[in-house]
Amino acid sequence: MRARSCFAAIVLHVGWIVGCATTGCTVDGVRFSAGQPDAGLDAPAPPRSSLAVTKVGDGTVTSSPAAIDCGTTCTSLFLTGTSVTLTATPNAGSVFTGWSSADCRGTAPCSVLLAGDTTTITATFVARGSATFAASGEFTVPAGVAKVRVLAIGGGGGGANGHQGGGGAGRVATAVLDVTPGTVVPVTVGAPGLGAAACDNCNDILGNTAGGASSFGALLGATGGSTPTVVNGPGGNGGSGGGGSCNSGPRGGAGGSAGANGGACSYQGGAGQGSFVAALADFTQHTLAAAPGGAGGAASHAGGGGGGGVTLDSNGPNASDGASPTFSAKGGKGYGAGGGAGSYDGSNPVRFAGGNGARGLVYVEW
């Protein structure tokens, strides 16, 4: 196209002669400088690149500079050489699992430099979900899921007989794990430990067992709570410690909660792993909470209470109390809780059996 000067515009628009010649003018939407050709009319259009977003699932993708809002607008032209940042926002009930292209990976906002004709980027959203395993089984990773958050707690240890310690709760382990869709992950849920058997006119701890381990394949494991093995010794160790035993005193040591040590009486409580409350708060699909430990037995020779486990939406099994309804210590509450000790009735004399621990748990969400 031939360049047009202000004087060419004057011929076309006679009424603007004076203003155009002295200050320039605009004709048909084109700006002319005073007395000068406007060579810009012959300049080629700047190159543009296309950015296309493919969206899978329930969410939106927006761009900066603003142009793409997908949902509705998923393709737009930008000046070649522009750096465009894409941000994915899942709708309620969905989670963004990542970008799929040579330019973007992961779940953080994606910045891509447009250098070619067309760049295509896929954003994948999947429905949120969770799986609860109160018994061993298998977990199949859902389509589109690349990460899962997992909690495992082992089975609770059994309580000792007589005026000994309570069982420790199963240990709690949590992690965010990389997974592959379609993979089948074996899940093991720790069995409850057995409480020690009654012992008439003796001073032995008989037949008690630790809780079993829980695991999410080879990716995450949690050992079970231990059970007391020393006469007149400490409570069992674990996620939360079992209460200590008594030779005298109105009440045995209470079981620990939320990762704390068990309470002491004549002898110290079992060791807990340290607080796991913050880790439980990372789960959002259901409410996980630390459950209380069991109270110590009420007698001059009282046993310790079991360590507290974990509840899911305020629910979960409880460990067993010791065998005497009057003197024995109580089992802890929740998955993985430790069993209560039995206590001692010197009038018979009978050393009551300890209580069984509670089974463990594996919980998965994405």
N, C-alpha and C positions, 0 to 999 in steps of 0.2 A: 504494500500500500504506500502511495506517495505521501510524504510528510506535508501536513498543512500548517501554514503560518497564521499568525493573527490576522494578516491582511486578507487571506483566503476567507477567514471567518467574517471579516468586514463585508466582503462582497455578498455573503449569504445572509448576513444580518445587518442591514444598513443602519438600523436604529442604534446599534452598539458601536458605531464607528469611533467616537471619541474615547469612550472608556476602554475599548479593546486596544486601541493604538497606544494609550498611555499607561494603563495599569494591567492589561491582560483581561481575558474574559473566558467564560465557559460556554461552549456551544455543543448542544446535543449530548451533554454529560461529559464533554472532553474539555480539559483546561488548556488554554493557549496562553503563552507568555507574550508580553508586549513586544511586538516587532520581531519575534524569534520563531523559527520553525519548531514544532513539537515532535522531536525525533522519537519520543517514546511510543508513538503510534505504530512504529515499525518494529519495536522490540518483541522478541518471541515470548510466549507465556512461560513462566517458571515451571520446571518439572515437578510432577506430583507423584506420590506413591499411595497405594491403597493398603489399608490395614483392616483385616477382617477377623472378627471374633466368632468362634464357634462355641456355643454354650451347651453343656450337658448337665441336666439336673435343674434344681430350683434355687436360683440366685440371680444377681445382676452383676454386670461388668461395666465400669465407667472409665473414661480416659481423661488424662490431663496432658495437653490442652483438651478442653471439652469438645467433643464431637460424637463420641460413642457412648451410648447408654443402652446396653443390651441386656434384656428385653427388647426394646423397640427398634433401636438403631444399632446394628451390629457391624456395619461396614462404613468407612469414611475415607476421604482423600485428605492427605496432609502434604505439605511441601516436602520434597525429598531432602533427607538430611535432618528431619525433625526427630527429636527424641520424645517418644510418647510413653507415658506411664499408665499402665492398666491396673485397676484395683477391683478385686472380686469381693462381693458382699453376699454371704448366704442368706436366704430367707429363713424365717422361723421354722425350726424343725429340720434344717439342713446344715451341712458343714461343707466348707470349701476344701477339697482334697488336693488341688494343685493345678498348675499350668502344664500343658503338653505341647511343646514346640522346641525347636533348636535354640530359640532365643530366650525362653523363660522356663525355669524349674521351681519347684517348691511352692509355698503358699504366700510368700511375701509379695507386695506390689511389684509388678513386672515392668521394667523399662526396656524399650526396644528402639533401636536407631533404624529409621526407615531408609533403606538404601536401594531397594529394588522396586519392581513394578507392584507386586502384591505380597504382603506378609500375612500369614494366617496363624492364629493362636487359639488353642482350645482351652477352655476353663471348665473343670469338672466339679460338680456339686453332688453330694450323695445325702440321702436321708440319714439323720442321726439315729443311733440305735445303741443297744446294750445287750449283753448276755450275762446271765448269772448261773454259776455252777456251784451247787451245793453237794454235788456228787461228781465223780470223775466222768469225763466224756470227751467230745471233740468239738473244736470251734473251727468253722469254715469262714475264712476272711471274705466279707461281702465284696461284690463287684465295685470297683472304683475306690476302695479303701486302701490307703497306703500306710496309715499309722493308726495304732490303737493305744488306748491308755488302759493299763491292767493293774489290778490289785490282787495280791495273793496273801492269804493268812493261813498258817499251818494249823493243825489240830491242837487242841489244848491238852496239857499234861494232866494225868490223874493225880488226885490228892492222896496224901499218905494216910495210913490208919493211925489211930491213937492221937496223942497230943503232939503231932508233927506238923510239918509245913503243908501249905496248899500247893496245888499244881500251877505251874506257869502257863500263861496264855501263849498261843502260837505267835511266831514272829510275823510282822507285817512288812511286805515288800510292795513297792509301786514303781511303775516305769511307763514311759511313752516309747513304744516299740515300732520299728519299721517292719511292715509285713507286705506280702504279695497277694493280690486278689486271687481267690480260689484255693489258696493254701489251706490244708487241713492241719490244725495244730492240736496235738493231744493235750488234754487238761487233766491234771491229777489233783484231787481234793484230799487233804490230809485227814486221816481217821482220828477219832478221839482217843486219847490215852485212857487206860484203865486205872481206876482207883485201887489202892492197896486193900488186900483182904483183911477181914477182922482177925484179931489175934488175941485169944483168951489167955490171960495169965502169962504173957510173954512181952518182949520188948523188941520186936522185929518189924521191919517194913517189908511186906510180902506181896509180890505179884503186881505191883503197879508199873505202868509203862508211860513213856513219853508220847506226845501227839505225833501223828504222821506229817510228813512234809507235803506242801501243796506246790504245784508248778504249772506254768503256761509254756508247754513244750520245753525247749532248752533255753528259752529267752528270759524267763523269770522264775525264781524259786523262793520259797519261804519255809524255813524249818518249823517243826512243831515245838510246843512248849515242853520243858522238861518237868520231871516229877521228883519230889524229894527222895533221896536215897540214904540220908544220914539221920540216924536216930538222934533226937534232940539237936537238930540242925536247922539250916535255913530252908525257906520255901523254894519252890522250883523257879528256874529262870525262864525267860521267854520274851514275847512282845511286851507284856506286863508281868511283873513278878508275883509269885504266890506269897501269901502271908506267912510270917515266921511262926514257929511253934512256941509253946509255953510250958514251963514247969510249974509256974504259979502265976496268978493274976486273974482278973475277972473276965477277960476276953482275949482270944488269940489275935494275931495280926491280920488285918484285912488285906485282901488281894489288891494289887496295884491296878491302875487304869491309865489308858492313853499313853502307854510306854513307860510308866513310872515303876519304881521298885515296889515290892510288897511291903506292907507294914510290919514292924518288928514287935515281938513280945519278949520272951526270955532269949529268943534267938532271932537273928536278922531275917528280913524278908528276902525273897528271891530278886535277882537283878532284872530290870526291864531294859528294853532296847533304846530308850529315849523317846521323846514325844513324836508321834506320827500324825498329830492332828492336822498340821498344815498340808500334808500329803493327801489326806482324805478330802480336804476342801477343793482339791483340783478336779474332782469328779463332779460332773454337772447333770448327768441324766437321772441319777437317783441320789438320795442323801445317805452318805456313809458317815458314821459317827462312832467315836470311842465309847464303849459300854463300861459300866462300873464293875469293879471287882467285888468278890463276895465278902461278907462280914466274917470275922473270925468267930470261932466257937465260944460259947458262953459257959465256962467252967474254970475251975482252978487249974486244970490241966487241959487247956483248950488247944485245938489245932488251928492252923491258918486258913484263911479264905483263898479261893482260887482267883487268879489274875483275870481281869476283864478283857473281852475281845472286841469285836466290831459288829455294829448293827447296820442293816440295809433298810432304809425307810422305816426305822424304828423297830424292825423285826429281826429275828434270828433265834437260833436255839440257845439254850442256857446249859452250862455245865451242871453236873449233879452235885447236890449237897452230900456231906458225909452221912453215914447211916443212922445216926441217932437224931430223932426229931427234936430232942431237948438240948443236947450238948454240942452237936457237931457244927463245924464251920459250913458256910454256904459256898456253892460254886459261883464262879463269875458269870456275867451275862454276855450274850452275843456269840457270833461265830468265832471259833478258836479259843473260847474261854477255858480257864483251868478249873479242875475239880476241887471241891472243898475237902479239908482233912476231917478225920472221923471223930477225934476227941477221946478222952479217957474217963471211964466211970470207975473210980477206985472202990466203990462199994461192992462190985461184983467179983473180981475186977475184969473189965472188958475194954479192949481197945477197939472202938468201932471202925468199920471199913470206911475208906475214903471214897469220894465221889469221882465219877468219870468226867473227863474233859468233854468239850463240845467239838463237833466236827469243824473243819476249816471251810474256806470259801475262796473261789476265784471269780472275779468280776471284771468284765471287759466292756469298754464303751468306745465309740467312734463318732 
